[in-house]
Amino acid sequence: MFSIPTTSPTKRDPIELSDPMLEHSWVLESLLGVIYDLNMDFLSDGLRVHLVLDLADKWDFTKARALVHGAIAQDVFHRKGSITERFEISLKLKNPRMAATWIKEFSTKVWGSSLVESEWVLPFSKDSIRRMYDDSAAGLRPISAADGGSIWDLGTWRYETFLKLPPTAVWALLRAVYVGTEQTAQIDYNEVAEEFERLLTLACESMRWISADE
């Protein structure tokens, strides 16, 4: 029987399987592979990495989390999978230097046919895997990444991918882009206001904004 650490040095609590997604065989296989064989093959799948880290936290397998962290830091990732997912994993690991490395390395990347969200075959919906930091507004869900836009311009991100970024990281990246901008951008604030109103109007029903007709 599997067990997890407790505060007692002589007794360990049995593991209880209580989360059908987190403790799915698709995730459990990878976590046990890390513990017993140091198998990191799953690292090319950013979504599975999220779940393995969450399961390691739930079961208090601190060594497994440390091994995964070290493997990613040593670039065992083989540069596969979604860039944005790797960025999110760096934030999940609370490693600012690793996150900054992705920004430097992929600074010229834009959204397009060669840069899309990864489409792994999952036993469940990929949008349920990572935490959302705000309720998802139904009217904005169809909005995808802006084709041709810089991936580090957060305004170009797919709406529901954006919601999975911690607000502190969002603010830090927005401020960093401001600091790193060498020339002042020419902004048409009339167009900004119109687009802002349009987007919030789409969100108004599920997010309880006052619609333009009220």
C-alpha positions in Angstrom: 0.0 0.0 0.0 1.2 3.5 -0.8 1.6 5.9 2.0 2.5 9.6 2.6 4.6 11.3 5.2 3.1 12.6 8.4 4.4 14.5 11.4 5.1 11.1 13.1 8.5 9.6 12.4 7.2 6.1 12.9 3.9 6.1 11.1 2.8 7.1 7.6 -0.8 7.7 6.5 -2.2 5.5 3.7 -2.9 7.3 0.4 -6.6 7.9 -0.3 -7.6 8.2 -4.0 -10.1 11.0 -4.0 -9.6 13.0 -7.2 -10.5 11.1 -10.4 -8.6 13.6 -12.6 -5.5 14.2 -10.5 -5.1 10.5 -9.6 -5.9 9.2 -13.0 -3.6 6.4 -14.3 -2.3 8.9 -16.9 -0.9 11.0 -14.2 -0.1 8.4 -11.6 2.1 6.4 -14.1 4.3 9.5 -14.6 4.7 10.3 -10.9 5.6 6.7 -10.1 8.0 6.7 -13.0 9.8 9.7 -11.5 10.0 8.1 -8.0 11.1 4.6 -9.0 12.9 5.0 -12.4 13.7 8.8 -12.7 11.7 8.6 -15.9 11.1 12.1 -17.2 9.6 11.3 -20.6 6.4 13.1 -19.7 8.2 16.5 -19.5 7.4 17.2 -23.1 3.7 17.3 -22.2 3.2 20.5 -20.2 -0.3 19.6 -19.2 0.8 16.4 -17.7 3.6 18.1 -15.8 1.0 20.4 -14.2 -0.9 17.4 -12.9 2.1 15.4 -11.8 3.3 18.4 -9.7 -0.2 18.8 -8.2 -0.3 15.1 -7.3 3.2 15.3 -5.8 2.0 18.2 -3.7 -1.2 16.4 -2.6 0.7 13.3 -1.6 3.6 15.3 0.0 6.1 13.7 -2.4 8.6 16.6 -2.1 11.4 14.7 -3.6 9.4 14.0 -6.8 8.7 17.7 -7.2 12.4 18.5 -6.7 13.4 16.0 -9.3 10.9 17.4 -11.9 12.1 20.9 -11.1 15.7 19.9 -11.6 15.0 18.1 -14.8 13.2 21.0 -16.4 16.0 23.4 -15.2 18.6 21.2 -17.0 16.5 21.4 -20.2 15.5 17.8 -20.3 12.3 19.4 -21.7 13.9 19.0 -25.2 12.1 22.2 -26.2 8.8 20.4 -27.1 5.3 21.4 -26.3 3.7 24.8 -25.9 6.0 27.8 -25.1 3.2 29.3 -23.0 2.7 26.1 -21.0 6.5 26.0 -20.2 6.3 29.6 -19.1 3.3 28.7 -16.8 5.2 25.7 -15.4 8.1 28.0 -14.5 5.7 30.1 -12.6 4.1 27.0 -11.0 7.6 26.0 -9.8 8.1 29.5 -8.4 11.2 30.0 -10.5 11.5 33.6 -11.9 14.8 32.9 -13.6 13.4 30.0 -15.5 10.4 32.0 -16.6 12.6 34.9 -17.7 14.7 32.4 -19.8 11.6 31.5 -21.9 10.9 35.2 -22.5 14.5 35.8 -23.7 14.7 32.7 -25.8 11.4 33.2 -27.6 11.3 37.0 -27.7 10.6 37.1 -31.4 7.9 34.4 -31.5 4.4 35.4 -32.7 1.1 33.5 -32.8 0.5 31.7 -36.0 0.1 28.3 -37.7 3.5 27.2 -36.2 2.8 28.4 -32.7 -0.5 27.1 -31.2 -1.7 25.7 -28.0 -0.6 22.1 -27.7 -3.3 19.6 -28.6 -2.5 16.5 -26.6 -4.9 13.6 -26.5 -6.2 13.9 -22.9 -8.5 11.6 -20.9 -10.3 14.8 -19.8 -10.7 18.5 -20.9 -7.4 20.3 -20.9 -9.1 23.5 -19.7 -9.9 21.8 -16.4 -6.3 21.0 -15.7 -4.9 24.3 -14.6 -6.3 26.7 -12.1 -8.2 29.7 -13.4 -7.7 33.0 -11.5 -11.0 34.4 -12.6 -14.4 33.1 -13.7 -14.5 32.4 -17.4 -17.0 34.7 -19.2 -18.9 32.7 -21.8 -18.9 35.6 -24.3 -15.1 35.8 -24.4 -14.3 32.0 -24.5 -14.3 31.9 -28.4 -11.5 34.6 -28.5 -8.3 32.8 -29.5 -4.7 34.0 -29.7 -4.1 36.9 -32.0 -2.5 35.7 -35.2 0.8 37.5 -35.8 0.8 39.0 -32.3 3.9 38.7 -30.0 3.4 35.9 -27.5 4.7 38.1 -24.7 2.1 40.8 -25.4 -0.6 39.4 -23.0 -3.3 41.1 -25.0 -2.7 38.6 -27.8 -3.3 35.5 -25.6 -6.3 33.2 -25.9 -8.7 34.4 -23.3 -8.9 31.2 -21.2 -5.1 30.7 -21.4 -4.7 34.2 -20.0 -7.0 33.4 -17.1 -4.5 30.7 -16.0 -1.7 33.2 -15.3 -1.4 34.4 -11.7 -2.3 38.1 -11.4 1.1 39.0 -9.9 2.9 37.4 -12.8 0.6 39.3 -15.2 1.4 42.6 -13.6 5.1 41.8 -13.5 5.2 41.0 -17.2 3.2 44.0 -18.2 5.5 46.3 -16.1 8.6 44.5 -17.5 7.3 45.2 -21.1 6.8 48.8 -20.2 10.3 49.1 -18.7 11.8 47.3 -21.7 10.0 49.5 -24.3 12.6 51.8 -25.9 10.1 54.0 -27.9 6.8 55.3 -26.7 4.0 53.5 -28.5 1.4 55.5 -30.5 -1.9 54.6 -29.0 -5.3 55.6 -30.3 -7.3 55.8 -27.0 -10.6 56.2 -28.8 -10.1 52.8 -30.4 -8.8 51.5 -27.0 -12.0 52.7 -25.3 -14.3 51.2 -28.0 -12.5 47.8 -28.0 -12.5 47.8 -24.2 -16.2 48.4 -24.1 -16.9 45.8 -26.8 -15.0 43.1 -24.9 -16.6 43.8 -21.5 -20.0 43.9 -23.2 -19.3 40.4 -24.4 -18.5 39.4 -20.9 -21.3 41.4 -19.2 -23.8 38.5 -18.7 -21.5 36.0 -17.0 -19.4 38.6 -15.2 -22.3 40.9 -14.2 -21.0 44.0 -15.9 -23.6 46.7 -16.8 -24.4 46.2 -20.4 -24.3 49.2 -22.9 -28.1 49.1 -23.2 -28.8 49.5 -19.5 
